[in-house]
């Protein structure tokens, strides 16, 4: 029982350490932004480089692409089925 209790403490510590690191990163970014802007202006690069998409954004975009492809395939299959069913004699049973 003591081992599970200690694991809980380590788990909690990791969680709060990760939150602290994230807050430190945000704080540094907020503090350094004016300096970075001035430095870019001084060297002639007024625009910030475009950020790479986060993993979540990349996965979300990938899912949207898959959804669009699935919709297109479904439309194509439905159109093909309609064309097949609208042909003369399509309602006649096929002898096996």
N, C-alpha and C positions, 0 to 999 in steps of 0.2 A: 504494500500500500504506500509506503514511503517513497518508492521509486516513481510512481505515477504522480505523486504530489510534487516531486522535484521536476519532473518533466513539464508539468503545468507551469511552473515558475520559469523554466527556460523558454517555453513556448511564449509566455507573456513577455519575457524580456526581449525576445527576438522581434515580436510585434512592435513593441514600443521603440526599440532601436531603429527599426525600419521607418516608423513614423517620424522619429526624430531626424533621421537622415533626409527624408523627403522635405520636412520643414526647413532644415538647414539649406538644402538645395534651392528651395523657393526663396528663402531669405537672401541667399547669396545672389541669385539671379536678379532679384528686385534691387538689391544694393548696387550691383555692378552694372546694371542696364544704362544709367546715365553716362558712366565712364566709357562703356563699349560704344555707345552712340557717338560720343565726342571723338573717340579714336577712329571710328569708321569715317566720320566726316573729315577728319584731319588727313587721312590717307586716301580720300576720294571714293570710298565705298559706303555711300549713304544708306544703302539698303542692307537689311539683315539677310543672311543667307536663308533660303527656304528650308524649314525644318523637315526632316524625314518623318514620314507618318509613324505614329506609335504602333505598337504591335496590335492593339485593339482596333485602331483605325484601319490597319492593313487587313486584318481578319474581317472586319465589317465590310470593307470594299470587296474583298474576295467573295464573301457571302452574297453581296448584291449582284456581282457578276454571275455567280452560279444561279441565282434566282432568275436573272434575265435570260440566261441560256435555257433554263428549264421551262420558262414561260414560252420561249420561242419554239422549243421542241414540242411542247404540248399543243401549241397552235398549229404547228406543221402536221402533227399526228392527227389532230381533229380535222383539219382540212383534207388530209389524205383519206380519212375514214368517210367523210362526207362525199368526196368524189367517188369513192368505191361504191358507197350505198346508193348514189344517185344514178349510177349506170344502169341501163336496161338489163333486167334479169338478175339484179343484185339480190332480190328478195327470194330467189329460187334456191332451194337447198342444194348443196354440193354433194354429189355421190362420192363416197370414199372408196 
